[in-house]
Amino acid sequence: MKYPFLLLLFIVLVYSGCKSTGKKEIIGVDSMKVMMWDLMRADELYQRMIIKDSTVKKRKENIRLYETVFLLHKTSKGKFDTSYKYYASNPVIFKVLIDSLDAFATRERSKVFNYGQGH
């Protein structure tokens, strides 16, 4: 008798949680992982630029790089932020995103390493 009630409660909570976020506004895991990878690469590029040219900080080059990534992925900073907050507030889904990003990053690094080794 107790289990059907708990199951019904779980279904209601899951449904209401999904409904309130407006799924149209959330970037999918596959797109999000690639975008996060590109943002991390933009950060790395920015750090290298700072070493070579100290005026980069004054020109806010990091913001330009982020905007370029968002344009490349046909999204906006606002949509990215909304999606990131959604994932961060849902630990199970966030873990899926982070694990997916980690696997993607490993594959990308492997491609670069293998290319440097003569294929």
N, C-alpha and C positions, 0 to 999 in steps of 0.2 A: 504494500500500500504506500509505503514511503518513497519507493523508487520511482513510480510514475510521476509523483509530484516533483521530485528533484529533476527528473528528465524534462518535464514541462517547464520548470523554472529555468533550466539551462538553455533550452531552446528559445525561450522568450528573451533571456539576457543576450544571447548571441545575435538573435534577430534585431533587437533594439540597438545593440552596439554597431552592427553593420549599417543599419538604416540611418543612424544619426551622423555618420561620417560623410555621407554623400559620396559613394564609390566613384562617381565621375571625376571628383576632384583629386583622387589619390592616384599617383603614378604607380604603375605596376612594378612588381619586384624586379623583373628582368630589365626594365628601362631604368629603374632607380639604381640598380647596382652599377650599370654602365655609366650613368651620370655621376654617381659618387666616385667611381674610378677616375673619370675625366677631371672631376674637381680636385681629387688628390694629386693628379698629374699637374694640374694648373698650379696648385700650391708648391709643388716641387720646382716647377719652372720659375715661379715667383721668387723662391728662396735663392735659386741660382742667379737670377737677375739682380737681386739685392747685393750679392757678393761682387758682381761686376760693376754695378752702377748704383751709387747711394741715392740718386735722385728718383729712383723707381718708387720709393715709399711716398714721396711728395706727390707724384703723379697718380697715386692710387691704382697702380697697374694691376694689383690683385683683383680689384673690383671689375676692371675691364676683362680680365681673363675669365672670371666667373660668368660675366654677362655673355661672353663668347661661348662658353660651355652651354649655357641655357639656350642661346640661339641655335646652336648646333643640334640640341635635343628638342627644339621647338616647344619650349616651355618657359616659364617665368620663375623668378626667384620666389615669388609668393606661393606658386603651386608646389615648388620644390619644398619650401619650408613647411607648408601644410602637410605634405606627404611625409616628410621626415618626422614631424611631430606625431602624426598618426602611427607610424611604425614604432617610434620610440615609446609611445604610450601603450603599446601592445607587445609585451615581451616575447611571446611565442612567435609572432610574425616578424618582429625585429630580429630575432635570432635567425630566422630563415633568411632574411635580407643580408645580415652580416655574414652568415655562412656562405651564401651565394656570392657575395662580394669577395670573400676570401678565396673561394675556389676560382673565381674569374681572374682575380689578381695573380694567383699562382700560375694559371694558364698563360696569361699575358707575359709574365716575367719569363716563363719557360720558353715562349716563342722568341723573345729577345735574346735569351741566352743561347738557344739552339741556332738562331740566325748568326750569332757571333761566332759560333763554332763551325761554321761552314755548312749549315743545315744538318 
